[in-house]
Amino acid sequence: MTPWWMLLLACGGADPADPSDPARADDSATPVVCDGSFRAPTVLATGFEVDGITGTEGLAFSPDGRLFVGGSGVTGGGYVAEVFPSGDWEMVASVPSSVGMVWHEGELLVATGDVGDGTGGLVGVDVDSGGVRVVASGIPSANFPAVTPWGTVLVSSPSGTTLWEVDGNEVREWVSGVPSPNGMAFSPDGRTLYVANTYDAPSTVAAIDVVDEEAGAIGVLATLPDGSTQDGVAIDAEGHLYVVNNLPGTIVRIAPDGTWETIAEGVAFGASLAFGVGDYDPCALYVSSLFSADVFEVAR
């Protein structure tokens, strides 16, 4: 039986797209500047369960403000669901398994441990028809996707040290040597990729230089307490990185200089997080939960 802690996998986070770039305009919302402290988490939606497993993992917004989450069961079957501002939700599609997710070029990309051929990769979901297509395969333990400033997709796996780049249906190693890579987000200027670290100690948050679309030096943005089990990430317009820590149930905010503070507690088994879009509060964080039936809202 797989140890429970090995089920802690990365989840989808916010992608800091520049809406002035036509190639990126539909990938995500533009982060906004928000003032004030965060309030205690509240439950936006609940009741997520599939194949004996309660919980959600991936979470992502479409550019027009639709919120999607996903999860997987004990036999690997997964789902994508749409959550409405009222807290109601409905199933959208079945996928081989459902881990992290991100919106890209008009469809929802979902990282999955099996694309149908025994290997991990990415599937694309048409959220209106429920259709699912294989985008890329051969990515071991595919976990968290993030759209790059140049339009490709990076995929992480916390069980290794490699980030994979998907360009169309081609897959290549983008960088190796990243400690237990999980959630990812680019700095607002696109020059740095921040990567959460789930299992390795010390619990550093990696900062990877980006030079001409390639990975440069791997540095450290911040070091969190050991056992943080970092998972998904999001970034705001001022370059603050938000990291949800799964087992502690906390969210920390890390400044560009590496200083950090806890801004929320009680986010049970928080997995992915993203700032709201459309009818969802753009200054609130929306958070999936790996081992509870809830999706949380952490508002200001």
N, C-alpha and C positions, 0 to 999 in steps of 0.2 A: 504494500500500500504506500502511495506517495506521502511523505511527511507533509503535514498541514502547511509548514512554512514554505515548502516548495511551490505552493499554489499562489504565492504572492507574486503576481506578474504585472508588468507595466501597463499603463493605460493611456488613452488619448488625452492630449492637452491642447492648449491654445496655440495657434500658429500665427506669428506676428506678420501677416502679409501687408504689403504696401498697396493700398487700393489704387494708387496712381499708376501702378504697373499693370497693363492689360493682361499679362500672362498670369498674374497672381490674384486678380481682382475678386475671383469667386472662391478663393481658398478659405478665407476666414474674415472675421471682423477686425477692424482697427482697434487696438487697445486705447482706452480713454484714461484721462487723468481724474482720479477720484480722491476726495478728501474724507477724513473721518475714520474712526476705528470700526472694526468689524463687530457685529453682534453675535450672539450665540447661534449655532446652527439650528435650522428648523428643517423639518421633513417636507420636501416638495411633493414627492411621489413615493409610493410604497407597493409592496406585493410582488416584487420581482423574484421569480423562482423558475428554474428549468431543470428537469431531469434530476431532482433530488438536491440541487444546489440553490441556496438562497443568496442572491447578490447580483450586483452589476459591476462591470469593470471598465470598458471603454465608454467615453463620453465625448461628444463633439456637437458643435452647432453648425448649421448650414449658414451661408451668407444672408439668407432672408429670415433667419431667426427661428429655425426649427431645431429642436433639441433631440438628439438621438443617444441611446445608451445600448449596451450589449452585455452579454454574459454567456457562460458555458456551463454545461452539466458534467456529471461524473464520467459519462461515456464519451465526452468530447463534442456532443451536439451543442450548437450555440444559436443565438438569436440576435437580432437587432430590433429595438423598439423605439417608437417615437413618444416623447413625453410632452404633454401640453401644459401651458401656464396654469391651468386649473388643477393640475396634479393628476389628471386622468392620463392614461397611456394605452397604446395598442401595439401589437406586434407588426413589424414591417417585413421581415425576411428571416429565413433560417439559413445559417451558415455552418461550415464544418465545426468551427469553434470560434469564439468571439473574444478578442483581447482588446488591444488599443484601436482607436479609430481617429480619422481626420478627414475633413472635407477637401476634395481636390478635383478641379476640372469637371465640376458638375455631378460628381458622385461621391458617395461615402466609401472611403477606403478602410477596410477592416483587416488588422493583422490576425492571422489564424495559425494555429499549430499544425494544421493539415489542410492543404488546398485540394485534397482528393487523391493525391498520388503518394501520400505518406510523408511529404515534406511540408514545412511551414512556408508561409509567404503572405501575400496580400490578395484579398478579393475585393472587387468593386461592387457596391450595392446600389441599384436604382431604387431610391427610397419611395418612388411613386408606384412603380410596378411590382416591386419586391424581387426583381430579377437580380441574380448574382453571377458574376463572371470572374474567372481567375485572371489576376493581373500579373503576378509573379510567383515563382515557386523556388524551392531550394534554399530557403532562409531558415537555419536551425532555430527553433523556438521563437519564431517571429513574435514580437511583443508590442512595441510602441512605434507608430509611424509619425513622421514629422515632415512637412513640406519644406524644401530648401528655398532660399531666395532665388535660385536659378531654375526652379520648376521641377526638380526631381523629388524623390521621396527617400528619406533615410528611415531605416528600421533597426531597432535595438533588440537585444536579448540579454536579460540580466544573468542568465546562466553562463555567459561567456564574456568576452572583452571586445567584441567586434561590432561596429556599426556598418550596416549594409546599405548601399545606394541602389535604388530602383529607378531606372530610366526607361520608360515604356515597359517592356517585359524583360529587359535585361537587368541582371543583378551583378554587382561587383562589391568587393570589400572597399569601404571608404576609409576606415581607420581601424586599427586594433590597439589594444593596450588600455582600453577605457574600463575602469573598475565597475563591474556588474551594471552595465548601462541599462537604463530604464527610461523614464520620461525625458523628453528633449524639448528645448526651445531655443530659437535664435535670438540674440540681442536685437534691439530695434534697428541698429545699423547693419545687421547681418554679418558682422565681422567676427562674432564669437558664437559658438554653440555650447549651451549649458546642458549637462547630462546628469540626471539623478543616479544614485548608486544604491541598489537595494540590499545586497548581501555582504559586500566587502567591508572590512574594517581597516583603517578608520573610515567613518562614514562621510567621505568627501563628496562634494558636488564638483564635477569636472567642468573645466572651461577650456574649450578647444578653439585655437585660432583657426580662422577660415581665410585662406589665401587663394585667390583665383579658383574658387569652387572646390578646392582641395583642403584636406585637414592639415593643419600645422601642428605646432607644439600643443601638448596636452598639459594644462595647468590645473590649479585648484581655485575655485571661487570661494568656497567656504567649507568648514568641517562641522557637521552636526553630531549630536551624541551618538555613540555606538548603539545599535539596535533601533535606529530611526526607521529602518525599512522604507527608504524613500521610494516613492512611486511616481505618480503623474506630476507634471509641472505646468505652470502658466506664467506669462510675463505681461507686465503693464507698460504703458506708454513711457514711463520714466525709467524703464530698465530694471525694475525690481522683479526678482524671480520668486514665484510662489511654489513651494514644494509640499505635497501632502505626504505625511508619514503614516504608513498603513497601520502597524500594530499600536503605536501610541495614540492614533486618532487625532493627530494635530496637523495644522498647516503653519508653516513658517514662511516669513518674507525675508528674502536676502537682498540687501542693497548691492549696487554695482561694486562697492568697495569690499564686499565680503562680510560685512556685519549683518547679523540676523536677529530676528525676534519671532516669538510665537504669536500668531494673530488669531488663532482659533483652536479650541479644544472640543472634544466630544464629537468629532467627525468619525464615527465608528468605522474602522477599516477603510478609510478613505483611499480611493484608487486613482481616478482621473479627476481633473478639475479644469474649468474654463470660465472666463468671464461671460456674462450674459449678452445676448444679441436680440435685437428686435423687441418683442414684448417682454423679454426677460431683462431684468435690471442689469445694465452694463457695468455697474459698480459692485455687483454681487458675484461671488464665486459659486458655481454649481459643481457638485462633487458626487461621484459614484461611490459605491460601497461594496467592497469585494465579498464580505461575509455577512452582510445584513440585507434586508429586503428594500432598503431605502435609497433614494436620491436626495441629497441635501442641498439647501440653499444657505449660503453664509453671506448675509447682507450687511450693509453699512448703516 
